[in-house]
Amino acid sequence: MSIMERIIKKRKELNLNQTELAKRAGLRAPAISQYESGLRNPSYDALVKLSHALHVTVDYLVSGNGPEEQINEPMSKVLQKVFISLNHEKRHQILDYVFLTLGYQNTLGIFAAEPKQYAQHVFNVILDKQFPVDIYDLAKKLNLSIIWGNLEGKAEGLLLKNSNTIILELNQKDIQDNLTRIKLTIANLIGHYLIPWHTQPTYYYRKDGKSTLSTEEVEEMEAMAFATSLIAPPEILEKDLSKFSSGNISLKKLDELAKNKYKVSLNVLCNRLVEYDKNRFAVVSSSKFKVNKVLSGNIMIEVNQEVNQNSKAFELLTLNSNEQVLSEGLVPSNTWLKNSDTNNLLYESSIYTPKYESVFTLITKI
């Protein structure tokens, strides 16, 4: 059973239609329709909202595992009833014992339900709100060693929990040009290290070159949510992004902000921009004249759709350039949005990257 089938199954069990589920989850009905038809995969934030609305865990929606299927197992029911009946101190003692048996060190000394809450605590308490985040200083404070090693191209990073060690791929070329990517790699693996329910002894970052945006592994989603929230803290981000609350947004300006202030990649900052205002922004990656990846909230753009000939992205994909090229301007909304009024306009800012022969696009609703 797939994600879309599990969403449909639980929605019907609760006697909800798509509009009612959307309202309960704080999403739009067209988004639910696309999730259930398989035209679009829900983001991690959307999965969290859907899990609450459907009374299941994120793990269940993604993989079919978790309390939704296991709650009828007698031992699980007993454990749940016993835990609920205990006071706060006893619960704390039990969790400490569980962590001890798993070899987990509760370095932060807090309990939270969401990865972003752990990231916020790290930024506020461990780093004392020092910005931009010095990821190497954080690793040192957590007694994590960072070394370069030969991962034989299987991954960009590896966390060995039991030895408090992060190994970065030695064969990465142009290390100086990839500082922001390395920063995200380390932040992601620190997320795995600190999130209590990530109990595996080893974790990889971008294993076998797999995209972190298209993953269906819940723990990978959670680690990325931790990482992006840590290196682009919400309280600082909101002040900067509020400046983009109106007007046309250029990737050139965002790139300058990402590199000069946040010391992160343009991709990370754009993804945070979508999280900040789901109704106004969408991020799209295209290659070979097809949409490969989409990160959006309430703007409906389908993966695998053909890149429209009227888009700036199409224009860039026709180039045979060895240099990065920016193209931006107003385009009809039906260039990207199906069944949209041709009189409406969007602002499209697209960058062609010759290394990947792909186009990265930020869509802004006017």
Secondary structure in CASP SS format (residue, H / E / C, confidence):
PFRMAT SS
TARGET T0000
AUTHOR 0000-0000-0000
METHOD secondary structure of the structure
MODEL  1
M C 1.00
S C 1.00
I H 1.00
M H 1.00
E H 1.00
R H 1.00
I H 1.00
I H 1.00
K H 1.00
K H 1.00
R H 1.00
K H 1.00
E H 1.00
L C 1.00
N C 1.00
L C 1.00
N C 1.00
Q H 1.00
T H 1.00
E H 1.00
L H 1.00
A H 1.00
K H 1.00
R H 1.00
A H 1.00
G C 1.00
L C 1.00
R C 1.00
A H 1.00
P H 1.00
A H 1.00
I H 1.00
S H 1.00
Q H 1.00
Y H 1.00
E H 1.00
S H 1.00
G C 1.00
L C 1.00
R C 1.00
N C 1.00
P C 1.00
S C 1.00
Y H 1.00
D H 1.00
A H 1.00
L H 1.00
V H 1.00
K H 1.00
L H 1.00
S H 1.00
H H 1.00
A H 1.00
L H 1.00
H C 1.00
V C 1.00
T C 1.00
V H 1.00
D H 1.00
Y H 1.00
L H 1.00
V H 1.00
S H 1.00
G C 1.00
N C 1.00
G C 1.00
P H 1.00
E H 1.00
E H 1.00
Q H 1.00
I C 1.00
N C 1.00
E C 1.00
P H 1.00
M H 1.00
S H 1.00
K H 1.00
V H 1.00
L H 1.00
Q H 1.00
K H 1.00
V H 1.00
F H 1.00
I H 1.00
S H 1.00
L C 1.00
N C 1.00
H H 1.00
E H 1.00
K H 1.00
R H 1.00
H H 1.00
Q H 1.00
I H 1.00
L H 1.00
D H 1.00
Y H 1.00
V H 1.00
F H 1.00
L H 1.00
T H 1.00
L H 1.00
G C 1.00
Y C 1.00
Q C 1.00
N C 1.00
T C 1.00
L C 1.00
G C 1.00
I C 1.00
F C 1.00
A C 1.00
A C 1.00
E C 1.00
P H 1.00
K H 1.00
Q H 1.00
Y H 1.00
A H 1.00
Q H 1.00
H H 1.00
V H 1.00
F H 1.00
N H 1.00
V H 1.00
I H 1.00
L C 1.00
D C 1.00
K C 1.00
Q C 1.00
F C 1.00
P C 1.00
V C 1.00
D C 1.00
I H 1.00
Y H 1.00
D H 1.00
L H 1.00
A H 1.00
K H 1.00
K H 1.00
L C 1.00
N C 1.00
L C 1.00
S E 1.00
I E 1.00
I E 1.00
W E 1.00
G E 1.00
N C 1.00
L C 1.00
E C 1.00
G C 1.00
K C 1.00
A C 1.00
E C 1.00
G E 1.00
L E 1.00
L E 1.00
L E 1.00
K H 1.00
N H 1.00
S H 1.00
N C 1.00
T E 1.00
I E 1.00
I E 1.00
L E 1.00
E E 1.00
L C 1.00
N C 1.00
Q C 1.00
K C 1.00
D C 1.00
I H 1.00
Q H 1.00
D H 1.00
N H 1.00
L H 1.00
T H 1.00
R H 1.00
I H 1.00
K H 1.00
L H 1.00
T H 1.00
I H 1.00
A H 1.00
N H 1.00
L H 1.00
I H 1.00
G H 1.00
H H 1.00
Y H 1.00
L H 1.00
I C 1.00
P C 1.00
W C 1.00
H C 1.00
T C 1.00
Q C 1.00
P C 1.00
T E 1.00
Y E 1.00
Y E 1.00
Y E 1.00
R C 1.00
K H 1.00
D H 1.00
G H 1.00
K C 1.00
S C 1.00
T C 1.00
L C 1.00
S C 1.00
T C 1.00
E C 1.00
E C 1.00
V H 1.00
E H 1.00
E H 1.00
M H 1.00
E H 1.00
A H 1.00
M H 1.00
A H 1.00
F H 1.00
A H 1.00
T H 1.00
S H 1.00
L H 1.00
I H 1.00
A C 1.00
P C 1.00
P H 1.00
E H 1.00
I H 1.00
L H 1.00
E H 1.00
K H 1.00
D H 1.00
L H 1.00
S H 1.00
K H 1.00
F H 1.00
S C 1.00
S C 1.00
G C 1.00
N C 1.00
I C 1.00
S C 1.00
L H 1.00
K H 1.00
K H 1.00
L H 1.00
D H 1.00
E H 1.00
L H 1.00
A H 1.00
K H 1.00
N H 1.00
K H 1.00
Y H 1.00
K C 1.00
V C 1.00
S C 1.00
L H 1.00
N H 1.00
V H 1.00
L H 1.00
C H 1.00
N H 1.00
R H 1.00
L H 1.00
V H 1.00
E H 1.00
Y H 1.00
D C 1.00
K C 1.00
N C 1.00
R C 1.00
F E 1.00
A E 1.00
V E 1.00
V E 1.00
S E 1.00
S E 1.00
S E 1.00
K C 1.00
F C 1.00
K E 1.00
V E 1.00
N E 1.00
K E 1.00
V E 1.00
L E 1.00
S E 1.00
G C 1.00
N C 1.00
I C 1.00
M C 1.00
I C 1.00
E C 1.00
V C 1.00
N C 1.00
Q C 1.00
E E 1.00
V C 1.00
N C 1.00
Q C 1.00
N C 1.00
S C 1.00
K H 1.00
A H 1.00
F H 1.00
E H 1.00
L H 1.00
L H 1.00
T C 1.00
L C 1.00
N C 1.00
S C 1.00
N C 1.00
E C 1.00
Q C 1.00
V E 1.00
L E 1.00
S E 1.00
E E 1.00
G E 1.00
L E 1.00
V E 1.00
P E 1.00
S H 1.00
N H 1.00
T H 1.00
W C 1.00
L C 1.00
K C 1.00
N C 1.00
S C 1.00
D C 1.00
T C 1.00
N C 1.00
N C 1.00
L E 1.00
L E 1.00
Y E 1.00
E E 1.00
S E 1.00
S E 1.00
I E 1.00
Y E 1.00
T E 1.00
P C 1.00
K C 1.00
Y C 1.00
E C 1.00
S E 1.00
V E 1.00
F E 1.00
T E 1.00
L E 1.00
I E 1.00
T E 1.00
K E 1.00
I C 1.00
END
